[in-house]
């Protein structure tokens, strides 16, 4: 999990690049990416710390989502803060939490 968290931080804070149009790209794909990567983060976080209270889990992920968005804006590297990214991050972490709970119920 620490390696994924470090990789995620790097990817969220690296300088912005000119996006090329590919056949699979559509309007809003960045929100799908945010949901996906935060679902993986939420799943791995709760799997690593299964006894953590939900409120602590949610607060830690929420703080991380806010900090990465604020840092994107403040670093001035071609990235900008978007409130919808934070919403997508929260949805993703809740999705990862829910998926973990379903897997735990089914397989453990």
C-alpha atoms as a printed R data frame, in Angstrom:
    type eleno elety resid chain resno       x       y       z
1   ATOM     1    CA   UNK     A     1   0.000   0.000   0.000
2   ATOM     2    CA   UNK     A     2   2.744   2.582   0.707
3   ATOM     3    CA   UNK     A     3   4.190   2.018  -2.757
4   ATOM     4    CA   UNK     A     4   0.787   2.537  -4.375
5   ATOM     5    CA   UNK     A     5   0.200   5.643  -2.266
6   ATOM     6    CA   UNK     A     6   3.577   7.083  -3.291
7   ATOM     7    CA   UNK     A     7   2.899   6.273  -6.963
8   ATOM     8    CA   UNK     A     8  -0.548   7.843  -6.745
9   ATOM     9    CA   UNK     A     9   0.856  11.002  -5.169
10  ATOM    10    CA   UNK     A    10   3.442  11.274  -7.936
11  ATOM    11    CA   UNK     A    11   0.843  10.777 -10.665
12  ATOM    12    CA   UNK     A    12  -1.544  13.318  -9.133
13  ATOM    13    CA   UNK     A    13   1.135  15.975  -8.675
14  ATOM    14    CA   UNK     A    14   3.318  15.525 -11.758
15  ATOM    15    CA   UNK     A    15   3.355  18.370 -14.271
16  ATOM    16    CA   UNK     A    16   0.406  18.514 -16.616
17  ATOM    17    CA   UNK     A    17   0.917  17.359 -20.169
18  ATOM    18    CA   UNK     A    18  -0.834  18.060 -23.407
19  ATOM    19    CA   UNK     A    19  -3.438  15.337 -23.809
20  ATOM    20    CA   UNK     A    20  -3.545  13.558 -27.121
21  ATOM    21    CA   UNK     A    21  -6.871  12.395 -28.413
22  ATOM    22    CA   UNK     A    22  -7.215   8.621 -28.537
23  ATOM    23    CA   UNK     A    23 -10.165   6.520 -29.650
24  ATOM    24    CA   UNK     A    24 -11.051   5.557 -26.071
25  ATOM    25    CA   UNK     A    25 -11.043   9.104 -24.679
26  ATOM    26    CA   UNK     A    26 -14.292  10.889 -23.967
27  ATOM    27    CA   UNK     A    27 -15.451  13.894 -21.993
28  ATOM    28    CA   UNK     A    28 -15.190  13.048 -18.294
29  ATOM    29    CA   UNK     A    29 -12.642  10.249 -18.572
30  ATOM    30    CA   UNK     A    30 -10.513  11.987 -15.941
31  ATOM    31    CA   UNK     A    31 -13.330  11.542 -13.396
32  ATOM    32    CA   UNK     A    32 -13.494   7.818 -14.201
33  ATOM    33    CA   UNK     A    33  -9.728   7.642 -13.676
34  ATOM    34    CA   UNK     A    34 -10.048   9.440 -10.325
35  ATOM    35    CA   UNK     A    35 -12.797   7.060  -9.203
36  ATOM    36    CA   UNK     A    36 -10.739   4.041 -10.264
37  ATOM    37    CA   UNK     A    37  -7.481   5.019  -8.600
38  ATOM    38    CA   UNK     A    38  -9.173   6.072  -5.375
39  ATOM    39    CA   UNK     A    39 -11.231   2.866  -5.346
40  ATOM    40    CA   UNK     A    40  -7.942   0.945  -5.481
41  ATOM    41    CA   UNK     A    41  -6.548   3.189  -2.738
42  ATOM    42    CA   UNK     A    42  -9.634   2.765  -0.551
43  ATOM    43    CA   UNK     A    43  -9.627  -1.007  -1.052
44  ATOM    44    CA   UNK     A    44  -5.926  -1.391  -0.264
45  ATOM    45    CA   UNK     A    45  -6.135   0.985   2.711
46  ATOM    46    CA   UNK     A    46  -9.007  -0.860   4.382
47  ATOM    47    CA   UNK     A    47  -7.418  -4.217   3.529
48  ATOM    48    CA   UNK     A    48  -4.176  -3.108   5.206
49  ATOM    49    CA   UNK     A    49  -5.979  -1.683   8.246
50  ATOM    50    CA   UNK     A    50  -9.228  -3.673   8.562
51  ATOM    51    CA   UNK     A    51  -9.860  -2.631  12.179
52  ATOM    52    CA   UNK     A    52  -9.793   1.104  11.500
53  ATOM    53    CA   UNK     A    53 -13.054   2.906  12.171
54  ATOM    54    CA   UNK     A    54 -14.926   4.042   9.089
55  ATOM    55    CA   UNK     A    55 -14.819   7.668  10.246
56  ATOM    56    CA   UNK     A    56 -11.001   7.596  10.467
57  ATOM    57    CA   UNK     A    57 -10.739   5.843   7.114
58  ATOM    58    CA   UNK     A    58 -12.979   8.447   5.492
59  ATOM    59    CA   UNK     A    59 -11.191  11.390   7.115
60  ATOM    60    CA   UNK     A    60  -7.741  10.188   6.024
61  ATOM    61    CA   UNK     A    61  -8.817   9.647   2.417
62  ATOM    62    CA   UNK     A    62 -10.713  12.959   2.369
63  ATOM    63    CA   UNK     A    63  -7.709  14.885   3.684
64  ATOM    64    CA   UNK     A    64  -5.488  13.190   1.089
65  ATOM    65    CA   UNK     A    65  -7.924  14.081  -1.717
66  ATOM    66    CA   UNK     A    66  -8.102  17.725  -0.611
67  ATOM    67    CA   UNK     A    67  -4.334  18.021  -0.166
68  ATOM    68    CA   UNK     A    68  -3.527  16.625  -3.613
69  ATOM    69    CA   UNK     A    69  -6.019  18.986  -5.252
70  ATOM    70    CA   UNK     A    70  -4.713  21.998  -3.311
71  ATOM    71    CA   UNK     A    71  -1.119  21.078  -4.141
72  ATOM    72    CA   UNK     A    72  -1.996  20.726  -7.825
73  ATOM    73    CA   UNK     A    73  -3.217  24.319  -7.794
74  ATOM    74    CA   UNK     A    74  -0.392  25.748  -5.675
75  ATOM    75    CA   UNK     A    75   2.518  24.038  -7.428
76  ATOM    76    CA   UNK     A    76   1.725  25.736 -10.747
77  ATOM    77    CA   UNK     A    77   2.851  22.841 -12.918
78  ATOM    78    CA   UNK     A    78  -0.025  22.882 -15.371
79  ATOM    79    CA   UNK     A    79  -2.514  21.165 -13.076
80  ATOM    80    CA   UNK     A    80  -5.518  22.823 -11.495
81  ATOM    81    CA   UNK     A    81  -7.799  22.216  -8.561
82  ATOM    82    CA   UNK     A    82 -11.229  20.870  -9.465
83  ATOM    83    CA   UNK     A    83 -13.961  20.290  -6.933
84  ATOM    84    CA   UNK     A    84 -15.446  17.510  -9.079
85  ATOM    85    CA   UNK     A    85 -12.141  15.638  -8.773
86  ATOM    86    CA   UNK     A    86 -12.598  15.639  -5.003
87  ATOM    87    CA   UNK     A    87 -16.128  14.295  -5.442
88  ATOM    88    CA   UNK     A    88 -14.811  11.565  -7.756
89  ATOM    89    CA   UNK     A    89 -12.068  10.754  -5.220
90  ATOM    90    CA   UNK     A    90 -14.625  10.376  -2.430
91  ATOM    91    CA   UNK     A    91 -16.880   8.191  -4.572
92  ATOM    92    CA   UNK     A    92 -13.870   6.063  -5.470
93  ATOM    93    CA   UNK     A    93 -12.719   5.553  -1.890
94  ATOM    94    CA   UNK     A    94 -16.256   4.651  -0.781
95  ATOM    95    CA   UNK     A    95 -16.509   2.226  -3.683
96  ATOM    96    CA   UNK     A    96 -13.215   0.601  -2.677
97  ATOM    97    CA   UNK     A    97 -14.419   0.334   0.927
98  ATOM    98    CA   UNK     A    98 -17.686  -1.250  -0.157
99  ATOM    99    CA   UNK     A    99 -15.946  -3.706  -2.511
100 ATOM   100    CA   UNK     A   100 -13.647  -4.770   0.332
101 ATOM   101    CA   UNK     A   101 -16.612  -5.359   2.645
102 ATOM   102    CA   UNK     A   102 -18.420  -7.416  -0.030
103 ATOM   103    CA   UNK     A   103 -15.298  -9.529  -0.715
104 ATOM   104    CA   UNK     A   104 -14.760 -10.026   2.984
105 ATOM   105    CA   UNK     A   105 -18.333 -11.194   3.456
106 ATOM   106    CA   UNK     A   106 -18.197 -13.548   0.460
107 ATOM   107    CA   UNK     A   107 -14.742 -15.055   0.846
108 ATOM   108    CA   UNK     A   108 -13.716 -14.807   4.505
